[in-house]
Every structure is written in C-alpha cells, then in structure tokens.
Amino acid sequence: DDTSPLASAEIAEDGKDWRDIYPDDGMADSRTETFTVRVRNLGPGEHVIMLRAYDTAGNAGLGKALVRIPGGSASQP
C-alpha cells in the first residue's frame, strides 16, 4: 500500500521452492527497495522467474518474468 514499508521478498525459479532474497542495501525497511537477483544453472529453453514481496501490513505483491536461455539443438521440428 501507500504507507507500509517492505518487509520481505522471495524468488522461485520454474515453480521450485521459494527462497528469500534481500535488498541491495541489506535491509527491507522502505516502501521502495532495489533487489539484484542472480539466477544460476538454468539450462537452454524458457524459464519462469517469480518474485513475491510482502509489506509490514501483510499485503503481498507477485510478479513474474519469462526468460529464454539460448542453446540446445539448432534444428526446429
């Protein structure tokens, strides 16, 4: 909402378990935060990266990104 600072955030890759992520400044205490997320070990193809954040009032926000990793077979069916 317009008044509550963020409290926590999580990320999930391809529907796997959620894991905590932390703001770049190390503390979730503002209404706006910057997160740098590195996703490793994704094979070629499409992947869904989900982000979930909560504020101190208990509100949740959810976002997702579709990423495509090049590679694999050069032939197409």
Buried (B, 14 or more C-beta within 10 A) or exposed (E): EEEEBBBBBBBBBEEEEEEEBBBEEEEBEEEEBEBEEEEEEBEEEEBEBBBBBBBBEEEEEEEEEEEEEEEEEEEEE
